[in-house]
Amino acid sequence: MNCTPQELLISAITDMIGDDSHIAVGAASPIPGCAALLAQIEARHRMNVTILHSRRHNSFTEGSRELFDIAAQGRIDTFFLGGVQIDGNANINLVGTGQYPQMDKRFSGSFGSALMYFVVPKIILFREEHSPRTLVDKVDFISAPGTSPKEVYRPGGPFALVTGKAVFRFNKEKSKFELSTLHEGNNLEDVQDQTGFEFDTSGEIHQTRQPTVERLERLRTEVAPKIAEFYPEFARRYFGQ
């Protein structure tokens, strides 16, 4: 059974979630949302999933404020962040491009990204576009830093970066990404050419694991109807829901 590029990304993120107890998904994150629900199903529902855009999968009564509170208490294991720009030190930019404060383009802003980046142990960075425009040597504005000085209390931080071409793991000791796997149809030279920052490689680079037939079946028949509630356009486009 062939999978789509989106299904491959969902499966790759699902593998990273593992057996975490509580996964939270923020705004405009349909692929991480699918991965969280798929991981919950595969864990036989022994996992709490909170999706802010959902009524069924969101027990919060005070919205984002409650999310920030429980994250600061250490009660969220995995969260997802993206950015207009992401650099090689895992800094993210959600504010805009160009010289601050007179930027060329302005975006929605940092919101609670800096807090979540500091307190959630496993932050998975996600950006489907993989180009020098988005993966840069140095972000124009740091909405949330990838690393902090050793004297700064920081239980959270970057775990991995998932893009439309590859998966990178973040080495906190080196403050640098290391290429983990390449998605089918991509090669090392192409990824190096399309990445604005330098990254490490070690040994043989493997392909990102394809989802099994059983996983694809669960995704298409069990997860897709659920996400149609809060990501209807995504569900229609990729799952025909």
N, C-alpha and C positions, 0 to 999 in steps of 0.2 A: 504494500500500500504506500503510494507516494505521498510525501508531505509537502506543504507549501512553505515558503520562507518564514512566514509568520508562525506556523506550527513548529518549525525547527527552533525558533527563538523561545517560544513558550516552553518547549521540552527542555531546552538548555537551562532555562531559569528554574524550572521545576526540579531539576537535578541538584541545583545549588541550595534550594530551600531545605532539602533533606527532611529531618524530623524536628524542625523548630516548632516551638509551642505556639507562638503568636506572630503572624505575618500581617502587616498593615500595608495598604495600597492607597496612595494619595490620588490627586486629581489627574485626569486625562492619561490614564495608564492602562489601556485595555490588554496589552500583551502581558505585563506583570500581573494584572488582575486574573487573567486566564490561568497563568502559571500557579498563582496562589490557590485558586479553587481546585486545580488539578492535583496539586500536592496534598490538599486537604482530603480529596477523594481517595488518593492512593494511600494515605495514612489512616484510612477508615474513619475519618472525621475526628481523629484524636489530635486536632489542631484547630486553633482559633484563627479565623481569617476576618480581617476588618477591611472593608472597601468603602471609602468615604462617599462615593457616588451611589451606593446601594442602600436601599431600605432594609432588605432582607439580611444582608451581610454587614450590618453596621448597628451595633448596640449603643453607640454613643448618643447622648441626649444633648450634648453641648458642642457637637461638631469638632472642629480642629483643636479647640482649647482642651478638650478631654483627651484627644490624641496626644498632644504635647505633654500633658500631665502624666499619663501612664508611661509614655516613652521615657520621661525623666526619672520615673520610679524603677526603670529597668524591666518593664513588663512587655516590651516588644522586642522580638529577636531579629526580625528582618524588615527592612523598608527599602523603597526604591526612590532614587533621585536621578534626574536628568539635567540637562542644561543647554542653553544656546551654544555654549562652548564648554569643553572639558579638556584639561591639559594633562601633561605627562605626570604631574604630581597629584593628580586626582582632584585638583581645584575645579569647582564648577561655577559657571556664570549664568545667572538667570535674570540679570538686570538689562544688559544691552551690549552692543558692539560699538567700538570706537573709544575715544578718549573721554573718560568720565570727568565732569558731569555733562559736558556737551557731546552726547553720544550720537552716532549716526542712526542707530535704531534702538528703541526702548521696548522692553518686554514687560511681562506681568510683575516681575520682582522676586525677591528671595523668599518672602513669606517665612515659613518655619524651617527652611532647609538647613540653616546653620545649627539650630538646636538638634534636629533629628540626626544630623551628621555626627554630632558629638556624643550622643547618648545611645544610639541603637548599635548593637555590636556588629551586625552584618548589614552594611549598606551595599546594595547592588546598583551600580550606575547603569543606566540604560539609555541608549540613543540609537535608533534604527538607522539613521543616516550615518554613513562612515565616510568622511571626506575631510580634507585639510581645513575646510571652512568650520567644521564643528569640533574636530579633534585637533587642537592647536598646541603649539609649543608653550604658550603662556596666555591664560585667559585675560581679556581686557578688564574684567572686574571680578573680584573674588566674592561671590555670594556666600560660599561655604568652603573652607580650606580642607584639602585632603589630609594634611598632617598638621601636627602641633608640636611645640617644644616639649621635651620629656617631662618638665615640671608641671605641665598643664594636665589636669585630670580629664581624661578622655577615654571612656570605655568603648566609645563607638568609632566608626570610621569605614573607609572603603574596603570592600571585600573583592569585588570584581567589576569589570566593565563588559557589558554585552552590547554588541553592535550588529548591524546587518551583514557584516563580513566575518566577524571573529569573536572570540571570548578571551579576555585578558584577566589575569589575576593580579592583585596589587600586593607588592612586596613592601611592607611597612618599614623594614629595616633600611631598604634602599630608597624608599619614597619613590617607587617607580613601578610601572606596569610590566608584566611579563606575559608574552603571548602564550595562551593556553591551548586553544584549538582554532582551526579555520573551518568556516562553514563550507559545505560542498560547493564546488565551482570557483573557489578563491584560492590564491596561492600567496606565498610569503612576499614575493616581490610586489604584487599588487597591493597588499595590505600595507607594506612599508611605504609605497608611493602615495597611498591615500590617507596616511596618518601623519598629522603635523608634529607629533612628538616622537622622540626616540623611545623604544621599548626593548626589553631583553628577550632573548630566545634561548632556550636550553634544550639540547638534544633534538630528537625527531619531533616535528610538529604533527599532531594527529588531527583528523577531521572531527568536527563536533558530532557527537553521537546522535544518530537518527532515532526518532521515537519508534517504539515498537508498534506493531499493529494494534495491540491491546490498548496502549496509551492513546493512540490516535482515535480509536473507537470511543474511549472515555471522553476525550476532548470534544469530539464532534457531537456525541449524543447526550452527554451529561453536563459538560461545562458550557457549551455554546448556548443552550437555552437559558442558562442562568445569567450569562453576561448580556443577553438581549435586553434584560431589564434596565441596565444602567449604561450599556454601550451599544445601543440599538444599531447605529450606523456601521460600527465595526462588525457586529454579528451578521448583519445583512451582507456586507461586502465579502467577508471571508468564510462564513459558514452558511450563508443562505437562510438565516433565521428570520 
